[in-house]
Amino acid sequence: MSDREQKAYTTFEAAKICHVTHHSIKNWIKQGLIKASRTPGGHYRILERDLDRFREKFDMFPREKGPLSKRIMVVDDDADALKLMENLLTDEGFELIPVSNATEVGLKASQMMPDLILLDFLMPELNGFEVCAALRDNELTRSIPIMAVTCLAKERDIERIFECGADDYLAKPFKVDTLLEKVRELIGRGRATE
């Protein structure tokens, strides 16, 4: 099949196929990860085979887990805590997106669009309050439910956690059953946005 007969996608169409924002697609084109041509008007066009090659290389085809697999992003700078959560939640059939660096949360959340974010509020680079507020300010991540999973247990801290946009709160150390119960409840209901 010649290039003329190949389907060519816009960055918006490619973004939909890859489940990312069109900004991610444009960045990947600029980084040379996706081969693209330009229209006379300066817009990118990506041939179907080039997009397929990119998706193959970066494992972006849908997993064979079926539509029931929900994505949970776990944000914690403690590697042991991340591993524990990963083991617990993958055993329950969830797809895990572990993030140990708070500064990456916004970018990863808008690219991966998790169904729920479990957020530690005590982290070195950025505290959970700032991360939570930033996620609520971004229209792409505004509707993702957020549960604080933290050692903060004072009443004032808990009030602040809810004030900055968290939907639920779980104190560390937690009971496994309590975590799973809250996760199922939050992931099932999504988040109402004004």
WOMO-V391282 format. One record per backbone hydrogen bond with DSSP energy under -0.5 kcal/mol. CO is the residue of the C=O (numbers start at 1). NH is the residue of the N-H. Records with the same first field share a line. If there is no record, write none. Layout:
BEGIN
CO: NH / NH
END
This chain:
BEGIN
2: 5 / 6
7: 48
9: 46
10: 14
11: 15
12: 16
13: 17
14: 18
15: 19 / 20
21: 25
22: 26
23: 27
24: 28
25: 29
26: 30
27: 31
28: 33 / 34
29: 32
37: 45
39: 42
43: 39
45: 37 / 47
46: 9
47: 51
48: 52
49: 53
50: 54
51: 55
52: 56
53: 57
54: 58
55: 60
56: 59
63: 65 / 66
66: 69
68: 70
70: 95
71: 115 / 116
72: 74 / 97
73: 75 / 118
74: 76 / 99
75: 120
77: 79
78: 82
79: 83
80: 84
81: 85
82: 86
83: 87
84: 88
85: 89
86: 90
87: 91
88: 92
89: 94
90: 93
94: 96
95: 72
97: 74
99: 76
100: 102
101: 104
102: 105
104: 108
105: 109
106: 110
107: 111
108: 112
109: 113
115: 145
116: 73
117: 119 / 147
118: 75 / 120
119: 149
121: 123 / 128
127: 130 / 131
128: 132
129: 133
130: 134
131: 135
132: 136
133: 137
134: 138
137: 139
138: 141 / 142
141: 144
145: 117
146: 167 / 168
147: 119
148: 150 / 170
150: 172
154: 158
155: 159
156: 160
157: 161
158: 162
159: 163
160: 164
161: 166
162: 165
168: 148
170: 150
175: 179
176: 180
177: 181
178: 182
179: 183
180: 184
181: 185
182: 186
183: 187
184: 188
185: 189
186: 190
END
